[in-house]
Amino acid sequence: MKKTEEKKTAVKAAAKTTAAKPAAKTAAKVSKPEPTAKKTAAKSTTKSAAKTVAASTKTAAKTAKAAPAAKKPGRKPKPVTIDTICGLAEKKIIKSKVSAIKETIAVDIEVWGFEDGSNHKMYIEVKDGKATVMPHSYDAKNFRVSLSFANAMDFVNGKSTLANLLYDKDFYAEGNIADAVKLAKIFG
């Protein structure tokens, strides 16, 4: 590198002293480097570039090991809707116990306190040995239940039983209790 800088300085000095010579001759003499100087400069440049690349690779490897892996942002969970609760409740129903009920039993359920502050209704009906769970109100009900969103989620996720819900202050039921007991037996 020093030789290249020295040549540039020498070229500038030669240009000043040989101002009277034709420009083409001066440029030809000055711009031709010696073959050995060219090879030396190329070798030193290649070696220093290789050292720089090696050093930066080692530094990058150390940084990658030292820094904890960044977590990818997860997907935003879908909001729980009354349809979600109906689907989970339907999965909890034991079909063999449903077929044992010969009469029609229906319960109208109000779930209050959703994340957006709203209340929603759903119903469970057992008729002709089949159970139906739908996200609507049911007019010809045998009994009615009102429970909190948290209690509904605990029940459908298996964290709570109907027996536990009866003693909770956020659970309210009214109507034909004998039918309620029969309907409670279909859940596992």
Backbone as a printed PyTorch tensor [residue, N CA C, xyz], in Angstrom:
tensor([[[  0.8240,  -1.1860,   0.0000],
         [  0.0000,   0.0000,   0.0000],
         [  0.8750,   1.2590,   0.0000]],

        [[  1.9800,   1.2180,   0.7520],
         [  2.8580,   2.3890,   0.8280],
         [  3.4870,   2.6770,  -0.5150]],

        [[  3.8370,   1.6020,  -1.2500],
         [  4.4580,   1.7920,  -2.5600],
         [  3.4950,   2.4660,  -3.5200]],

        [[  2.2360,   2.1320,  -3.4570],
         [  1.2470,   2.7380,  -4.3350],
         [  1.1140,   4.2210,  -4.0420]],

        [[  1.1000,   4.5740,  -2.7660],
         [  1.0060,   5.9860,  -2.3890],
         [  2.2690,   6.7400,  -2.7970]],

        [[  3.4190,   6.1040,  -2.6570],
         [  4.6780,   6.7320,  -3.0670],
         [  4.6860,   6.9720,  -4.5720]],

        [[  4.1420,   6.0380,  -5.3390],
         [  4.0970,   6.2110,  -6.7840],
         [  3.1940,   7.3720,  -7.1580]],

        [[  2.0740,   7.4960,  -6.4780],
         [  1.1680,   8.6060,  -6.7740],
         [  1.8530,   9.9380,  -6.5050]],

        [[  2.6060,  10.0150,  -5.4150],
         [  3.3260,  11.2440,  -5.0830],
         [  4.3920,  11.5180,  -6.1380]],

        [[  5.0630,  10.4590,  -6.5750],
         [  6.1040,  10.6120,  -7.5880],
         [  5.5000,  11.0500,  -8.9160]],

        [[  4.3220,  10.5410,  -9.2300],
         [  3.6530,  10.9170, -10.4760],
         [  3.3060,  12.3930, -10.4480]],

        [[  2.8000,  12.8650,  -9.3240],
         [  2.4620,  14.2860,  -9.2120],
         [  3.7010,  15.1550,  -9.3630]],

        [[  4.7950,  14.7450,  -8.7440],
         [  6.0330,  15.5300,  -8.8350],
         [  6.5780,  15.5190, -10.2620]],

        [[  6.4940,  14.3770, -10.9180],
         [  6.9980,  14.2740, -12.2870],
         [  6.1470,  15.1140, -13.2280]],

        [[  4.8840,  15.1660, -12.9740],
         [  4.0050,  15.9620, -13.8280],
         [  4.3520,  17.4340, -13.7360]],

        [[  4.7420,  17.9010, -12.5710],
         [  5.1100,  19.3120, -12.4050],
         [  6.4170,  19.6300, -13.1340]],

        [[  7.3860,  18.7300, -13.0410],
         [  8.7040,  19.0070, -13.6390],
         [  8.7090,  18.8140, -15.1420]],

        [[  7.8660,  17.9650, -15.6270],
         [  7.8730,  17.7030, -17.0650],
         [  6.6740,  18.3350, -17.7500]],

        [[  6.3430,  19.5220, -17.3750],
         [  5.2060,  20.2170, -17.9540],
         [  5.4410,  20.5300, -19.4250]],

        [[  6.7010,  20.6520, -19.8400],
         [  7.0090,  20.9920, -21.2200],
         [  6.8830,  19.7860, -22.1470]],

        [[  7.0240,  18.5780, -21.6300],
         [  6.9330,  17.3780, -22.4600],
         [  5.5000,  17.1900, -22.9180]],

        [[  5.2940,  16.4910, -23.9990],
         [  3.9260,  16.2110, -24.4400],
         [  3.1900,  15.3840, -23.3820]],

        [[  1.9460,  15.6420, -23.2330],
         [  1.1330,  15.0010, -22.1900],
         [  1.0330,  13.4970, -22.4070]],

        [[  0.9530,  13.0380, -23.6060],
         [  0.7990,  11.6140, -23.8760],
         [  2.0130,  10.8260, -23.4220]],

        [[  3.2170,  11.3480, -23.6610],
         [  4.4290,  10.6570, -23.2530],
         [  4.5250,  10.6010, -21.7320]],

        [[  4.2160,  11.6870, -21.0600],
         [  4.3050,  11.7440, -19.6120],
         [  3.3210,  10.7410, -18.9930]],

        [[  2.1220,  10.7340, -19.4970],
         [  1.1130,   9.8250, -18.9670],
         [  1.5340,   8.3820, -19.1780]],

        [[  2.1240,   8.0860, -20.3070],
         [  2.5410,   6.7240, -20.5930],
         [  3.6460,   6.2850, -19.6550]],

        [[  4.6060,   7.1610, -19.4060],
         [  5.7220,   6.8090, -18.5270],
         [  5.2560,   6.6720, -17.0710]],

        [[  4.4590,   7.5780, -16.6450],
         [  4.0670,   7.6220, -15.2490],
         [  3.0660,   6.5180, -14.9170]],

        [[  2.1120,   6.2280, -15.7880],
         [  1.0580,   5.3000, -15.4460],
         [  1.4610,   3.8420, -15.5460]],

        [[  2.5740,   3.5040, -16.1380],
         [  3.0100,   2.1200, -16.2250],
         [  3.6840,   1.7040, -14.9350]],

        [[  3.0570,   0.8590, -14.1650],
         [  3.7220,   0.3810, -12.9550],
         [  4.6430,  -0.7740, -13.2970]],

        [[  5.5670,  -1.0040, -12.4040],
         [  6.4780,  -2.1230, -12.5930],
         [  5.7250,  -3.4180, -12.3370]],

        [[  6.0620,  -4.4970, -13.0660],
         [  5.3230,  -5.7440, -12.9060],
         [  5.4170,  -6.3050, -11.4880]],

        [[  6.5400,  -6.1990, -10.8280],
         [  6.6860,  -6.7400,  -9.4790],
         [  5.8760,  -5.9410,  -8.4700]],

        [[  5.7850,  -4.6640,  -8.6300],
         [  5.0080,  -3.8240,  -7.7090],
         [  3.5220,  -4.1560,  -7.8100]],

        [[  3.0750,  -4.4620,  -9.0290],
         [  1.6710,  -4.7980,  -9.2380],
         [  1.3170,  -6.0900,  -8.5050]],

        [[  2.1860,  -7.0980,  -8.6220],
         [  1.9540,  -8.3780,  -7.9620],
         [  1.9860,  -8.2370,  -6.4540]],

        [[  2.9380,  -7.4690,  -5.9220],
         [  3.0610,  -7.2690,  -4.4850],
         [  1.8160,  -6.5830,  -3.9290]],

        [[  1.3400,  -5.5600,  -4.6300],
         [  0.1500,  -4.8310,  -4.1750],
         [ -1.0740,  -5.7490,  -4.1820]],

        [[ -1.2090,  -6.5820,  -5.2030],
         [ -2.3480,  -7.4940,  -5.2940],
         [ -2.3110,  -8.5260,  -4.1730]],

        [[ -1.1080,  -9.0630,  -3.8860],
         [ -0.9720, -10.0560,  -2.8220],
         [ -1.3160,  -9.4630,  -1.4650]],

        [[ -0.7980,  -8.2550,  -1.1820],
         [ -1.0550,  -7.6470,   0.1230],
         [ -2.5390,  -7.2950,   0.2760]],

        [[ -3.1650,  -6.8420,  -0.8100],
         [ -4.5900,  -6.5280,  -0.7630],
         [ -5.4050,  -7.7940,  -0.5220]],

        [[ -5.0610,  -8.8850,  -1.1970],
         [ -5.7760, -10.1440,  -1.0290],
         [ -5.6200, -10.6790,   0.3750]],

        [[ -4.4070, -10.6240,   0.9150],
         [ -4.1680, -11.1240,   2.2770],
         [ -4.9380, -10.3150,   3.2990]],

        [[ -4.9080,  -8.9810,   3.1610],
         [ -5.6140,  -8.1580,   4.1460],
         [ -7.1270,  -8.3450,   4.0410]],

        [[ -7.6490,  -8.5400,   2.8230],
         [ -9.0850,  -8.7860,   2.6580],
         [ -9.4740, -10.1260,   3.2720]],

        [[ -8.6240, -11.1250,   3.0970],
         [ -8.9030, -12.4440,   3.6770],
         [ -8.9080, -12.3820,   5.1990]],

        [[ -7.9560, -11.6220,   5.7620],
         [ -7.9030, -11.4780,   7.2260],
         [ -9.1550, -10.7600,   7.7350]],

        [[ -9.5820,  -9.7370,   7.0260],
         [-10.7630,  -8.9750,   7.4250],
         [-12.0090,  -9.8630,   7.3890]],

        [[-12.1540, -10.6530,   6.3260],
         [-13.3030, -11.5430,   6.2040],
         [-13.2870, -12.5800,   7.3200]],

        [[-12.1190, -13.1550,   7.5960],
         [-12.0070, -14.1570,   8.6570],
         [-12.3580, -13.5600,  10.0140]],

        [[-11.8700, -12.3670,  10.2820],
         [-12.1480, -11.7090,  11.5580],
         [-13.6370, -11.3970,  11.6960]],

        [[-14.2430, -10.9030,  10.6250],
         [-15.6690, -10.5720,  10.7100],
         [-16.5180, -11.8270,  10.8570]],

        [[-16.1030, -12.9420,  10.2480],
         [-16.8200, -14.1990,  10.3850],
         [-16.7620, -14.7070,  11.8270]],

        [[-15.5840, -14.6130,  12.4410],
         [-15.4430, -15.0410,  13.8380],
         [-16.2990, -14.1740,  14.7540]],

        [[-16.2740, -12.8680,  14.5190],
         [-17.0700, -11.9480,  15.3380],
         [-18.5610, -12.2560,  15.1850]],

        [[-18.9910, -12.5060,  13.9600],
         [-20.4020, -12.8150,  13.7280],
         [-20.7990, -14.1190,  14.4210]],

        [[-19.9120, -15.0970,  14.3910],
         [-20.2050, -16.3770,  15.0430],
         [-20.3160, -16.2080,  16.5510]],

        [[-19.4210, -15.4040,  17.1320],
         [-19.4860, -15.1560,  18.5770],
         [-20.7740, -14.4250,  18.9360]],

        [[-21.1460, -13.4420,  18.1360],
         [-22.3650, -12.6780,  18.3900],
         [-23.5930, -13.5810,  18.3020]],

        [[-23.6100, -14.4630,  17.3170],
         [-24.7520, -15.3590,  17.1540],
         [-24.8800, -16.3140,  18.3340]],

        [[-23.7610, -16.7790,  18.8600],
         [-23.7990, -17.6780,  20.0100],
         [-24.1980, -16.9320,  21.2810]],

        [[-23.7090, -15.7320,  21.4370],
         [-23.9300, -14.9800,  22.6630],
         [-25.3660, -14.4560,  22.7630]],

        [[-25.9260, -14.0140,  21.6500],
         [-27.2610, -13.4300,  21.6800],
         [-28.3100, -14.5400,  21.6730]],

        [[-29.3250, -14.4330,  22.5240],
         [-30.3820, -15.4490,  22.5110],
         [-31.1900, -15.3290,  21.2250]],

        [[-31.7140, -16.4260,  20.7780],
         [-32.4980, -16.4290,  19.5580],
         [-33.7710, -15.6140,  19.7710]],

        [[-34.0440, -14.7470,  18.8340],
         [-35.2370, -13.9160,  18.9320],
         [-36.4570, -14.7710,  18.6060]],

        [[-37.4990, -14.6220,  19.4040],
         [-38.7140, -15.3850,  19.1740],
         [-39.5060, -14.7400,  18.0460]],

        [[-40.0690, -15.5930,  17.2170],
         [-40.9220, -15.0910,  16.1570],
         [-42.2420, -14.6770,  16.7880]],

        [[-42.7870, -13.5870,  16.3100],
         [-44.0690, -13.1860,  16.8840],
         [-45.1260, -14.2350,  16.5630]],

        [[-45.8620, -14.6240,  17.5930],
         [-46.8900, -15.6390,  17.4240],
         [-48.1300, -15.0760,  16.7630]],

        [[-48.9490, -15.9630,  16.3520],
         [-50.2120, -15.5250,  15.7730],
         [-51.1160, -15.0010,  16.8670]],

        [[-51.8590, -14.0200,  16.5040],
         [-52.8060, -13.4620,  17.4480],
         [-53.9390, -14.4740,  17.6250]],

        [[-54.2490, -14.8330,  18.8600],
         [-55.3060, -15.8390,  19.0440],
         [-56.6510, -15.3190,  18.5580]],

        [[-57.4160, -16.2430,  18.0100],
         [-58.7460, -15.8710,  17.5440],
         [-59.6260, -15.5980,  18.7510]],

        [[-60.4890, -14.6020,  18.6690],
         [-61.3890, -14.3420,  19.7950],
         [-62.3830, -15.4910,  19.9470]],

        [[-62.7040, -15.7870,  21.1900],
         [-63.6570, -16.8590,  21.4740],
         [-65.0610, -16.3040,  21.2750]],

        [[-65.8320, -17.0030,  20.4670],
         [-67.2070, -16.5980,  20.1820],
         [-68.1730, -17.6270,  20.7680]],

        [[-69.4520, -17.3390,  20.6710],
         [-70.4620, -18.2930,  21.1410],
         [-70.4160, -19.5550,  20.2730]],

        [[-70.0510, -19.4250,  19.0070],
         [-69.9080, -20.5910,  18.1290],
         [-68.7910, -21.5090,  18.6270]],

        [[-67.7110, -20.9120,  19.1140],
         [-66.5940, -21.6890,  19.6610],
         [-67.0670, -22.4870,  20.8730]],

        [[-67.7880, -21.8300,  21.7630],
         [-68.2840, -22.4960,  22.9710],
         [-69.2570, -23.6150,  22.5920]],

        [[-70.1290, -23.3720,  21.6080],
         [-71.0750, -24.4070,  21.1630],
         [-70.3220, -25.6210,  20.6210]],

        [[-69.3090, -25.3870,  19.8300],
         [-68.5230, -26.4840,  19.2710],
         [-67.8270, -27.3070,  20.3390]],

        [[-67.2540, -26.6310,  21.3270],
         [-66.5760, -27.3420,  22.4140],
         [-67.5700, -28.1030,  23.2870]],

        [[-68.7360, -27.5100,  23.5290],
         [-69.7670, -28.1870,  24.3300],
         [-70.2650, -29.4300,  23.6100]],

        [[-70.4300, -29.3430,  22.3070],
         [-70.9090, -30.4870,  21.5260],
         [-69.9160, -31.6490,  21.5830]],

        [[-68.6250, -31.3360,  21.6260],
         [-67.5970, -32.3800,  21.7160],
         [-67.6210, -33.0930,  23.0700]],

        [[-68.1010, -32.4090,  24.1050],
         [-68.1400, -32.9990,  25.4490],
         [-69.3260, -33.9500,  25.6470]],

        [[-70.2830, -33.9130,  24.7520],
         [-71.4890, -34.7350,  24.8980],
         [-71.1540, -36.2010,  24.6230]],

        [[-71.6220, -37.0540,  25.5160],
         [-71.4330, -38.5010,  25.3550],
         [-72.6640, -39.0420,  24.6340]],

        [[-72.4620, -39.4880,  23.4040],
         [-73.5820, -39.8980,  22.5520],
         [-74.3710, -41.0830,  23.1180]],

        [[-73.7050, -42.0080,  23.7810],
         [-74.4230, -43.1690,  24.3380],
         [-75.4030, -42.7420,  25.4350]],

        [[-75.0590, -41.7030,  26.1770],
         [-75.9640, -41.2140,  27.2250],
         [-77.1140, -40.4080,  26.6310]],

        [[-76.8830, -39.7860,  25.4740],
         [-77.9490, -39.0300,  24.8100],
         [-79.0260, -39.9760,  24.3230]],

        [[-78.6150, -41.1060,  23.7680],
         [-79.5970, -42.0530,  23.2180],
         [-80.4780, -42.6660,  24.3130]],

        [[-80.0340, -42.5970,  25.5570],
         [-80.8380, -43.1300,  26.6730],
         [-82.0020, -42.2090,  27.0370]],

        [[-81.9570, -40.9490,  26.6390],
         [-83.0360, -39.9860,  26.9470],
         [-84.0820, -40.0880,  25.8430]],

        [[-85.3000, -40.4600,  26.2250],
         [-86.3620, -40.6860,  25.2430],
         [-87.2380, -39.4520,  24.9920]],

        [[-87.3580, -38.5610,  25.9560],
         [-88.1900, -37.3720,  25.7810],
         [-87.3410, -36.2030,  25.2460]],

        [[-88.0230, -35.1190,  24.9060],
         [-87.3390, -33.9190,  24.4210],
         [-87.0370, -33.0180,  25.6130]],

        [[-85.7500, -32.6630,  25.7320],
         [-85.3170, -31.7510,  26.7950],
         [-84.5010, -30.6450,  26.1370]],

        [[-84.8010, -29.4110,  26.5170],
         [-84.0600, -28.2800,  25.9500],
         [-83.7140, -27.2880,  27.0500]],

        [[-82.5270, -26.7210,  26.9340],
         [-82.0860, -25.6950,  27.8750],
         [-81.6390, -24.4780,  27.0740]],

        [[-82.0670, -23.3260,  27.5390],
         [-81.6510, -22.0620,  26.9480],
         [-80.5360, -21.5160,  27.8360]],

        [[-79.3920, -21.2240,  27.2590],
         [-78.2240, -20.8020,  28.0450],
         [-77.8000, -19.4060,  27.6140]],

        [[-77.6460, -18.5300,  28.5960],
         [-77.1090, -17.2030,  28.3290],
         [-75.6960, -17.1520,  28.9090]],

        [[-74.7460, -16.8160,  28.0680],
         [-73.3510, -16.6600,  28.4980],
         [-73.0470, -15.1700,  28.4670]],

        [[-72.6840, -14.6320,  29.6240],
         [-72.4250, -13.2010,  29.7170],
         [-70.9530, -12.9310,  30.0560]],

        [[-70.5160, -11.7300,  29.7100],
         [-69.1610, -11.3000,  30.0590],
         [-68.1060, -11.7060,  29.0420]],

        [[-68.4500, -11.7070,  27.7540],
         [-67.4450, -11.9800,  26.7240],
         [-66.3930, -10.8710,  26.7480]],

        [[-65.2870, -11.1060,  26.0600],
         [-64.1720, -10.1480,  26.0580],
         [-64.6050,  -8.7610,  25.6000]],

        [[-65.5770,  -8.7020,  24.6940],
         [-66.0500,  -7.3970,  24.2110],
         [-67.1820,  -6.8360,  25.0720]],

        [[-67.5070,  -7.5460,  26.1700],
         [-68.5350,  -7.0790,  27.1000],
         [-69.9470,  -7.5090,  26.7400]],

        [[-70.1000,  -8.2830,  25.6960],
         [-71.4390,  -8.6770,  25.2460],
         [-71.9180,  -9.9700,  25.9080]],

        [[-73.2090, -10.2250,  25.7500],
         [-73.8520, -11.4660,  26.2100],
         [-74.3740, -12.1980,  24.9750]],

        [[-74.3060, -13.5380,  25.0020],
         [-74.7910, -14.3250,  23.8680],
         [-75.5920, -15.5090,  24.3820]],

        [[-76.5140, -15.9820,  23.5260],
         [-77.3540, -17.1160,  23.9070],
         [-77.0310, -18.3230,  23.0380]],

        [[-77.2410, -19.4850,  23.6380],
         [-77.1040, -20.7570,  22.9440],
         [-78.1090, -21.7180,  23.5500]],

        [[-78.3290, -22.8360,  22.8970],
         [-79.2100, -23.8360,  23.4920],
         [-78.6690, -25.2290,  23.2370]],

        [[-79.1010, -26.1400,  24.1150],
         [-78.8090, -27.5600,  23.9630],
         [-80.1590, -28.2640,  23.9810]],

        [[-80.3870, -29.0680,  22.9550],
         [-81.6460, -29.8000,  22.8570],
         [-81.3380, -31.2820,  22.6470]],

        [[-82.0310, -32.1310,  23.3990],
         [-81.9600, -33.5780,  23.1960],
         [-83.3370, -33.9980,  22.6980]],

        [[-83.3550, -34.5820,  21.5030],
         [-84.6350, -34.9680,  20.8950],
         [-84.3940, -36.1980,  20.0160]],

        [[-85.2180, -37.2070,  20.1790],
         [-85.1210, -38.4410,  19.3910],
         [-83.7410, -39.0900,  19.4920]],

        [[-83.1380, -39.0330,  20.6650],
         [-81.8440, -39.6730,  20.8820],
         [-80.6590, -38.9410,  20.2780]],

        [[-80.8430, -37.6840,  19.8890],
         [-79.7560, -36.8740,  19.3150],
         [-79.6590, -35.5480,  20.0520]],

        [[-78.4360, -35.0640,  20.1890],
         [-78.2160, -33.7720,  20.8560],
         [-77.8500, -32.7200,  19.8260]],

        [[-78.3910, -31.5300,  20.0230],
         [-78.0960, -30.3910,  19.1550],
         [-77.6260, -29.2400,  20.0350]],

        [[-76.5440, -28.6220,  19.6300],
         [-76.0310, -27.4360,  20.3310],
         [-75.9420, -26.3250,  19.2960]],

        [[-76.6690, -25.2300,  19.5370],
         [-76.7250, -24.1320,  18.5640],
         [-76.5760, -22.7780,  19.2570]],

        [[-76.0410, -21.8010,  18.5290],
         [-75.8580, -20.4660,  19.1120],
         [-77.0670, -19.5440,  18.9180]],

        [[-78.2110, -19.9520,  19.4430],
         [-79.4270, -19.1390,  19.3450],
         [-80.2280, -19.2900,  20.6320]],

        [[-81.2410, -18.4740,  20.7570],
         [-82.1700, -18.6020,  21.8720],
         [-83.1810, -19.6980,  21.5400]],

        [[-83.7300, -20.3400,  22.5800],
         [-84.6790, -21.4340,  22.3910],
         [-85.9230, -21.1120,  23.2020]],

        [[-87.0480, -20.9900,  22.5150],
         [-88.2750, -20.5590,  23.1910],
         [-88.9420, -21.6660,  24.0030]],

        [[-89.0150, -22.8800,  23.4830],
         [-89.7230, -23.9750,  24.1640],
         [-88.7540, -24.7390,  25.0720]],

        [[-88.2100, -24.0530,  26.0210],
         [-87.1840, -24.6350,  26.8940],
         [-87.8010, -25.2660,  28.1390]],

        [[-87.1070, -26.2760,  28.6840],
         [-87.5220, -26.8870,  29.9450],
         [-86.9420, -26.1080,  31.1260]],

        [[-85.7700, -25.5400,  30.9180],
         [-85.1590, -24.6980,  31.9500],
         [-84.1890, -23.7310,  31.2910]],

        [[-83.7580, -22.7960,  32.0770],
         [-82.8830, -21.7200,  31.5980],
         [-81.6660, -21.6290,  32.5000]],

        [[-80.5070, -21.3390,  31.8960],
         [-79.2580, -21.2080,  32.6470],
         [-78.5760, -19.9020,  32.2310]],

        [[-77.9780, -19.2390,  33.1990],
         [-77.1590, -18.0580,  32.9400],
         [-75.8220, -18.2650,  33.6460]],

        [[-74.7420, -18.1090,  32.8900],
         [-73.4200, -18.2870,  33.4980],
         [-72.4150, -17.3580,  32.8450]],

        [[-71.3270, -17.1390,  33.5630],
         [-70.2980, -16.2230,  33.0630],
         [-69.4800, -16.8800,  31.9590]],

        [[-68.8460, -16.0590,  31.1540],
         [-67.9620, -16.5230,  30.0820],
         [-66.8480, -17.3940,  30.6610]],

        [[-66.2700, -16.9630,  31.7790],
         [-65.1780, -17.7230,  32.4040],
         [-65.6520, -19.1180,  32.8170]],

        [[-66.8360, -19.2080,  33.4230],
         [-67.3780, -20.5150,  33.8190],
         [-67.6850, -21.3980,  32.6010]],

        [[-68.2220, -20.7790,  31.5650],
         [-68.5230, -21.5440,  30.3460],
         [-67.2350, -22.1140,  29.7450]],

        [[-66.1810, -21.3160,  29.6950],
         [-64.9000, -21.7790,  29.1470],
         [-64.2860, -22.8620,  30.0290]],

        [[-64.3770, -22.6950,  31.3430],
         [-63.8660, -23.7350,  32.2510],
         [-64.6070, -25.0560,  32.0360]],

        [[-65.9130, -24.9820,  31.8540],
         [-66.6940, -26.2060,  31.6600],
         [-66.3400, -26.8910,  30.3340]],

        [[-66.3540, -26.1580,  29.2310],
         [-66.1060, -26.7850,  27.9190],
         [-64.6490, -27.2340,  27.7580]],

        [[-63.7400, -26.6490,  28.5370],
         [-62.3320, -27.0660,  28.4840],
         [-61.9960, -28.1340,  29.5180]],

        [[-63.0090, -28.5870,  30.2870],
         [-62.8000, -29.6710,  31.2420],
         [-62.1710, -29.2530,  32.5560]],

        [[-62.1040, -27.9690,  32.8470],
         [-61.5120, -27.4900,  34.1040],
         [-62.5390, -27.4220,  35.2300]],

        [[-63.8220, -27.5440,  34.8840],
         [-64.8910, -27.4770,  35.8750],
         [-66.0010, -28.4480,  35.4660]],

        [[-66.7650, -28.8900,  36.4410],
         [-67.8960, -29.7830,  36.1650],
         [-69.2010, -29.0360,  36.4280]],

        [[-70.3010, -29.6290,  35.9930],
         [-71.6060, -29.0130,  36.2700],
         [-71.8790, -28.9490,  37.7630]],

        [[-71.4270, -29.9530,  38.4940],
         [-71.6110, -29.9500,  39.9490],
         [-70.8900, -28.7650,  40.5800]],

        [[-69.6970, -28.4740,  40.0990],
         [-68.9500, -27.3160,  40.6200],
         [-69.6500, -26.0050,  40.2640]],

        [[-70.2130, -25.9330,  39.0630],
         [-70.8800, -24.7010,  38.6310],
         [-72.1170, -24.3910,  39.4710]],

        [[-72.7920, -25.4240,  39.9660],
         [-73.9900, -25.2020,  40.7840],
         [-73.6950, -24.4020,  42.0480]],

        [[-72.4840, -24.4970,  42.5290],
         [-72.1070, -23.7900,  43.7620],
         [-71.4250, -22.4560,  43.4810]],

        [[-71.3100, -22.0860,  42.2280],
         [-70.6360, -20.8310,  41.8720],
         [-71.6530, -19.6910,  41.8550]],

        [[-71.2260, -18.5360,  42.3180],
         [-72.1300, -17.3780,  42.3620],
         [-72.4360, -16.8200,  40.9730]],

        [[-71.6160, -17.1860,  39.9560],
         [-71.8330, -16.7120,  38.5870],
         [-72.6450, -17.6980,  37.7510]],

        [[-73.3880, -18.5950,  38.4040],
         [-74.2150, -19.5860,  37.7240],
         [-75.6290, -19.4680,  38.2600]],

        [[-76.5860, -19.3670,  37.3420],
         [-77.9820, -19.2410,  37.7490],
         [-78.8260, -20.1790,  36.8840]],

        [[-79.7280, -20.9410,  37.4980],
         [-80.6030, -21.8530,  36.7520],
         [-82.0200, -21.7510,  37.2950]],

        [[-83.0080, -21.8910,  36.4120],
         [-84.4110, -21.9150,  36.8180],
         [-85.1990, -22.7920,  35.8520]],

        [[-86.2020, -23.4420,  36.3520],
         [-87.0380, -24.2940,  35.5060],
         [-87.1530, -25.6930,  36.0800]],

        [[-87.3780, -26.6830,  35.2290],
         [-87.5910, -28.0680,  35.6080],
         [-86.2450, -28.7010,  35.9870]],

        [[-86.0080, -28.8510,  37.2730],
         [-84.7290, -29.3520,  37.7820],
         [-84.5370, -30.8290,  37.4290]],

        [[-85.5970, -31.6110,  37.3800],
         [-85.4810, -33.0330,  37.0160],
         [-84.9300, -33.1700,  35.5910]],

        [[-85.4030, -32.3280,  34.6700],
         [-84.8820, -32.3440,  33.3000],
         [-83.4360, -31.8440,  33.2510]],

        [[-83.1230, -30.8870,  34.0970],
         [-81.7550, -30.3730,  34.1570],
         [-80.7840, -31.4670,  34.5880]],

        [[-81.1980, -32.2760,  35.5560],
         [-80.3490, -33.3780,  36.0340],
         [-80.1550, -34.4050,  34.9170]],

        [[-81.2190, -34.7360,  34.1700],
         [-81.1050, -35.6810,  33.0530],
         [-80.1420, -35.1450,  31.9820]],

        [[-80.2810, -33.8760,  31.6980],
         [-79.4280, -33.2690,  30.6680],
         [-77.9710, -33.1790,  31.1290]],

        [[-77.7800, -32.9430,  32.3990],
         [-76.4110, -32.8510,  32.9340],
         [-75.6600, -34.1550,  32.7720]],

        [[-76.3710, -35.2850,  32.7510],
         [-75.7270, -36.6030,  32.6630],
         [-75.1150, -36.8780,  31.2880]],

        [[-75.4740, -36.0930,  30.2580],
         [-74.9370, -36.3790,  28.9150],
         [-73.5170, -35.8470,  28.7190]],

        [[-73.0610, -35.0550,  29.6650],
         [-71.7040, -34.4950,  29.5490],
         [-70.6970, -35.3670,  30.2800]],

        [[-69.5500, -35.5800,  29.6380],
         [-68.4960, -36.4100,  30.2290],
         [-67.5500, -35.6740,  31.1030]]])
